[in-house]
Amino acid sequence: MLARVGGHVRQAGDDDLVEGQTVRVSRRTILAGGMVVAGSGLPNPRRSIARATKRVRKSFVCGLNCSGLEDSPPGAPTLVMLRYYARRGIRYIRLPGRWEHFQPALGGGFDAQYCNLYRSVLEYCKVAGIRVICEPCHNFGRYKEKGQTYRFGDGRLTPAAFAQFWSEFCRRFGDMSCIVGWDLMNEPYDLAGQGGLSWQEAAQAAILAIRDIDGVRPVWVEGYGYSNPATWPAANPTLHLLDDPARNLIFSAHCYLDRDNSGTHYYWDEEARIGDQILGAPLDRDTGIRRIRPFVEWLRTHSLRGNIGECGAGRQDAAGRPGNEGWLAALDATMRFCDEQDMPIYYWGTGTDLGTAYPYGLEPIHGKDAPQWRILRKYL
């Protein structure tokens, strides 16, 4: 949700050990307050996948978010990391980037060095057999230039500027066969003008710009208000009116399992005592289901497709004590609900910037898989 403050992250080579990473930056800063649901968001969403129980899935996908390139300075996921995920059954990742890294001056040319870095990760994904949803604007509806922060709706960060960015991005990367989707913008919130309408206008301009270049791949559209599934219908009352000439939009919500859907709280027992601050309900194993259900109903009402583009859970129920059954039970219930709805879900997170100490992370700890893999592997 809210952006991390990047520390220096070196780019590990293919022979570096993932296990040796440490935390360099925090996942996010804490928030203040805060059908047709089938479809993976992929060009061929009906590929069947058999699971261990012999039940056959249709389009359900369990993918990962692989972070680092959106940080300042950026840190690139390595081939070693991507192969580690692939060996555990991951076939799809969402790959964030930063608008300002690609385009240092609004409306200007693209930075060749950063483009090459982003492309190198796409090449690694091809080698590892992983397909990618590109999310180059991990920007929350903002753009920073020369110490100034612009927001959609303020007259400076215009839909035309957003469309120009996406047109150039698709021209530069549309040849990569591993790319299976475009995610417009991460978690727009608190925008100028009419807020949600400002985001809708920017999204519409970008969709049309993409379709001038690519009429096949799906476009992911995140919702106003941090893409929160629980508040999606109220925050996005007209987002369903977006026009895609290719009729291939995927609406993407983000659902974390802590008190405020921020992914910044790490001990389940404490979260359960405080409760669900989004819905004013208990925080228990069904919290994710209750938060996602309004989004599911919105999709069903408008006959649209959707996914959960970010979801995360901690690994420790209480500080200083072993045990993670609370977190894992809530994650399992959320994953099972998404599976039943045939709604793809992408776990957050992995990446060079998160390291082994990040409680929601999936990097190996002293050579052992993070506990969240116990749940995720059931849905791969």
C-alpha positions in Angstrom: 0.0 0.0 0.0 2.0 3.1 1.1 5.4 3.3 -0.5 8.5 2.0 1.1 11.5 4.2 1.7 14.3 2.6 -0.2 17.7 1.8 1.2 20.6 0.8 -0.9 20.1 -2.6 -2.4 22.9 -4.2 -4.4 22.1 -6.3 -7.4 22.9 -9.9 -6.6 24.4 -12.1 -9.3 23.0 -15.4 -10.3 25.3 -17.2 -7.9 24.4 -15.2 -4.8 22.4 -16.9 -2.0 18.9 -15.7 -1.3 19.3 -16.9 2.2 21.9 -14.2 3.0 19.6 -11.3 2.6 18.6 -8.9 5.4 15.9 -6.3 5.7 16.9 -2.9 4.2 13.5 -1.2 4.0 10.1 -1.6 5.6 7.2 -2.9 3.6 5.1 0.2 3.9 4.2 3.0 6.3 1.1 2.6 8.4 -2.2 3.9 7.0 -4.1 6.5 8.7 -7.6 5.0 9.2 -8.2 3.8 7.0 -20.1 -12.5 -10.9 -18.3 -13.2 -13.2 -15.3 -13.4 -11.0 -13.6 -16.0 -13.1 -10.5 -15.2 -15.1 -6.8 -15.0 -14.3 -6.1 -11.8 -16.1 -4.2 -13.9 -18.7 -4.7 -14.2 -22.5 -5.8 -17.9 -22.1 -7.5 -17.9 -18.7 -9.1 -21.4 -19.0 -5.9 -23.4 -18.8 -6.7 -26.4 -16.5 -4.4 -27.0 -13.5 -4.6 -30.2 -11.5 -4.1 -30.0 -7.8 -3.0 -32.7 -5.3 -6.7 -33.5 -4.3 -7.4 -34.3 -7.9 -9.8 -31.4 -8.2 -9.2 -29.6 -11.5 -9.0 -25.9 -11.5 -10.1 -23.8 -14.4 -8.6 -20.4 -14.2 -7.4 -20.1 -10.6 -3.9 -18.7 -10.2 -1.8 -18.3 -7.1 1.0 -15.9 -8.0 3.5 -13.6 -6.3 4.5 -10.0 -6.1 8.3 -9.6 -6.7 9.4 -6.2 -5.4 12.6 -4.1 -5.4 12.5 -2.3 -8.8 10.1 0.3 -7.4 12.5 1.3 -4.6 15.0 4.2 -4.7 17.6 3.1 -5.6 16.0 0.1 -7.3 17.0 -3.5 -6.5 16.5 -6.1 -9.2 15.2 -9.6 -8.4 17.8 -12.2 -9.4 17.6 -15.3 -11.5 18.4 -17.4 -8.4 15.3 -15.9 -6.6 13.0 -16.4 -9.6 14.2 -20.0 -10.0 13.5 -20.6 -6.3 9.9 -19.4 -6.7 9.5 -21.5 -9.9 10.7 -24.7 -8.2 7.9 -24.2 -5.7 5.3 -23.9 -8.4 5.0 -20.2 -9.0 4.2 -19.5 -12.7 3.0 -15.9 -12.5 4.5 -12.8 -10.8 3.4 -9.2 -10.7 6.5 -7.0 -11.2 6.4 -3.5 -9.8 8.4 -0.5 -11.1 8.4 3.2 -10.5 7.1 5.8 -13.0 9.9 8.3 -12.2 12.5 5.6 -12.7 11.3 4.9 -16.2 10.5 8.6 -17.1 12.6 11.0 -15.0 10.9 14.1 -16.4 7.1 14.0 -16.8 6.3 13.7 -20.5 10.0 13.2 -21.3 12.2 10.4 -22.6 12.7 7.0 -20.8 15.8 6.2 -18.9 17.8 3.6 -20.8 19.6 2.2 -17.8 16.5 1.6 -15.8 14.7 0.1 -18.8 17.5 -2.3 -19.3 17.4 -3.3 -15.6 13.6 -3.9 -15.8 14.1 -5.9 -19.1 16.8 -8.0 -17.5 14.3 -9.2 -14.9 11.8 -10.0 -17.7 14.6 -12.0 -19.4 15.2 -13.9 -16.1 11.5 -14.7 -15.9 11.6 -16.2 -19.4 14.5 -18.4 -18.4 12.7 -19.5 -15.2 9.4 -20.2 -17.0 7.5 -17.4 -15.2 4.9 -15.1 -16.8 4.7 -11.5 -15.7 2.1 -8.8 -15.1 4.0 -5.5 -15.5 3.1 -2.9 -12.9 5.5 0.0 -13.8 3.7 2.7 -11.8 3.9 1.7 -8.1 3.0 5.3 -7.5 -0.4 5.5 -5.7 -1.7 8.0 -8.3 1.3 10.3 -7.9 4.4 11.4 -9.7 7.4 13.1 -8.1 9.6 15.6 -9.9 12.2 18.0 -8.6 10.9 17.8 -5.0 7.3 18.3 -6.1 4.6 15.6 -5.8 1.8 15.8 -8.4 -1.5 13.9 -8.2 -4.1 13.0 -10.7 -6.7 15.7 -10.7 -4.3 18.6 -9.8 -4.0 19.9 -13.4 -0.4 18.9 -13.6 -0.5 15.1 -13.6 -3.0 14.7 -16.4 -4.6 11.7 -18.1 -2.7 12.7 -21.3 0.6 12.4 -19.4 -0.4 9.0 -18.1 -1.5 7.9 -21.6 1.8 9.1 -23.0 3.8 7.0 -20.4 1.8 3.9 -21.1 2.1 4.3 -24.9 5.9 4.4 -24.6 6.1 1.6 -22.0 4.1 -0.7 -24.3 6.2 0.1 -27.3 9.4 -0.6 -25.4 8.3 -3.9 -23.7 5.5 -5.2 -25.7 7.8 -7.6 -27.6 8.5 -9.6 -24.4 6.7 -12.9 -24.7 6.7 -13.5 -20.9 4.4 -10.4 -20.3 0.8 -11.5 -19.9 -0.8 -8.3 -18.6 -0.5 -4.6 -17.8 -1.3 -3.2 -14.3 -2.1 0.5 -14.7 -1.2 2.0 -11.3 -0.7 0.7 -7.8 -3.3 1.8 -5.2 -4.4 5.3 -6.2 -5.7 7.2 -3.1 -6.4 10.8 -1.9 -6.2 12.3 -5.3 -7.1 15.9 -6.3 -10.3 17.1 -7.9 -13.1 14.5 -7.5 -10.7 11.8 -6.3 -12.1 8.6 -7.7 -13.3 10.3 -10.9 -9.8 11.7 -11.4 -8.4 8.2 -11.2 -11.1 6.9 -13.6 -10.3 9.5 -16.2 -6.6 8.7 -16.0 -7.3 5.0 -16.2 -9.5 5.5 -19.3 -6.8 7.5 -21.1 -4.2 4.8 -20.3 -6.4 1.9 -21.5 -6.9 3.6 -24.9 -3.2 4.3 -25.2 -2.4 0.7 -24.5 -5.0 -0.6 -27.0 -3.3 1.5 -29.7 -0.2 -0.7 -29.2 -1.6 -4.0 -27.7 -5.1 -5.2 -28.4 -4.6 -8.6 -26.8 -3.2 -8.6 -23.3 -5.5 -7.8 -20.4 -5.3 -4.5 -18.5 -5.5 -4.6 -14.7 -7.3 -1.7 -13.1 -6.9 -1.1 -9.4 -9.5 0.7 -7.4 -9.5 4.1 -5.8 -8.9 4.1 -2.0 -5.8 1.8 -1.9 -7.7 -0.8 -4.0 -9.4 -1.9 -0.7 -11.9 -4.7 -1.6 -14.1 -4.0 1.5 -14.7 -0.4 0.4 -14.5 -0.9 -3.3 -18.2 -0.4 -4.2 -18.5 2.9 -2.3 -15.1 4.2 -3.5 -15.5 3.2 -7.1 -19.2 3.7 -8.0 -18.6 4.3 -11.7 -15.3 2.5 -12.4 -17.3 -0.3 -14.2 -18.0 2.2 -16.9 -14.4 2.1 -18.2 -14.3 1.3 -21.9 -11.8 -1.2 -23.3 -12.0 -1.8 -27.0 -10.6 -5.3 -26.4 -13.0 -6.0 -23.6 -10.3 -7.5 -21.5 -10.2 -5.5 -18.3 -9.3 -7.2 -14.9 -10.2 -5.2 -11.8 -7.6 -5.8 -9.1 -8.2 -5.4 -5.3 -5.6 -5.7 -2.5 -6.4 -7.5 0.7 -4.1 -7.8 3.7 -5.2 -9.6 6.9 -4.1 -7.2 9.6 -6.3 -4.7 11.5 -6.4 -2.0 8.8 -5.6 -3.8 5.6 -2.2 -2.1 5.5 0.2 -5.1 5.9 2.2 -3.3 8.6 1.2 -5.2 11.7 3.0 -8.5 12.4 1.5 -10.3 15.5 -1.8 -12.1 15.1 -2.7 -12.2 18.8 -2.4 -8.4 18.9 -4.5 -7.9 15.8 -7.2 -10.2 17.1 -7.4 -8.1 20.3 -7.8 -4.9 18.3 -10.2 -6.2 15.7 -11.0 -5.4 12.1 -10.8 -1.6 11.9 -12.1 -1.7 8.3 -15.4 -3.4 8.9 -15.8 -2.9 12.7 -15.9 -6.6 13.2 -13.8 -9.3 14.9 -10.5 -10.1 13.3 -10.4 -13.8 12.8 -9.8 -16.5 10.2 -12.7 -15.2 8.0 -11.5 -11.6 8.0 -10.2 -11.9 4.4 -13.4 -13.4 3.2 -15.5 -10.6 4.7 -13.3 -8.0 3.2 -13.2 -9.5 -0.3 -17.0 -10.3 -0.5 -18.1 -6.7 -1.3 -15.6 -6.7 -4.2 -16.9 -10.0 -5.4 -20.5 -8.7 -5.3 -19.5 -5.6 -7.3 -17.9 -7.7 -10.0 -20.9 -10.0 -10.1 -23.3 -7.0 -10.4 -21.5 -5.6 -13.4 -20.5 -8.9 -15.0 -16.8 -8.2 -14.7 -13.6 -10.1 -13.9 -11.3 -9.5 -11.0 -8.4 -10.7 -8.9 -6.7 -10.0 -5.6 -3.4 -8.4 -6.8 -1.9 -8.3 -3.3 -2.5 -10.3 -0.2 -0.3 -10.9 2.8 -0.1 -12.4 6.2 2.5 -12.5 9.0 4.4 -15.5 10.3 4.3 -15.1 14.1 1.2 -15.0 16.3 2.9 -13.4 19.3 6.1 -11.5 19.8 8.9 -13.6 21.2 7.0 -16.9 21.1 6.7 -19.6 18.4 3.4 -20.2 16.7 1.8 -19.0 13.5 -1.5 -20.9 13.4 -3.7 -17.7 13.6 -2.1 -16.1 10.6 -1.9 -19.2 8.5 -5.5 -20.1 9.3 -6.7 -16.7 8.1 -4.5 -17.0 5.0 -5.8 -20.4 4.2 -9.4 -19.3 4.5 -8.8 -16.4 2.2 -7.0 -18.5 -0.4 -9.8 -21.1 -0.2 -12.4 -18.5 -0.8 -10.6 -17.0 -3.8 -10.2 -20.6 -5.2 -13.9 -21.2 -4.8 -14.6 -17.9 -6.6 -12.1 -18.8 -9.2 -10.5 -15.5 -8.4 -6.7 -15.3 -8.9 -4.6 -14.1 -6.0 -1.1 -12.7 -5.8 0.8 -13.0 -2.5 2.9 -10.1 -1.3 5.7 -10.5 -1.1 9.1 -11.4 -2.3 12.1 -9.4 -3.5 15.6 -8.1 -2.9 14.3 -5.3 -0.7 12.3 -7.4 1.8 14.8 -10.0 3.0 14.3 -12.8 5.5 13.2 -10.7 8.5 10.1 -9.2 6.8 7.3 -11.0 8.5 5.1 -11.2 5.4 7.9 -12.3 3.2 8.6 -15.6 1.4 12.4 -15.6 1.3 14.0 -18.7 2.8 15.1 -18.5 6.5 18.3 -20.3 7.3 17.8 -22.5 4.3 14.1 -23.3 5.2 11.0 -22.2 3.4 9.0 -19.4 5.1 5.9 -20.8 6.9 3.4 -19.1 4.5 4.5 -21.6 1.8 2.6 -24.3 3.8 -0.6 -22.6 2.7 0.4 -21.3 -0.7 1.6 -24.7 -2.0 -1.9 -26.1 -1.5 -3.1 -23.7 -4.2 -0.3 -23.9 -6.7 
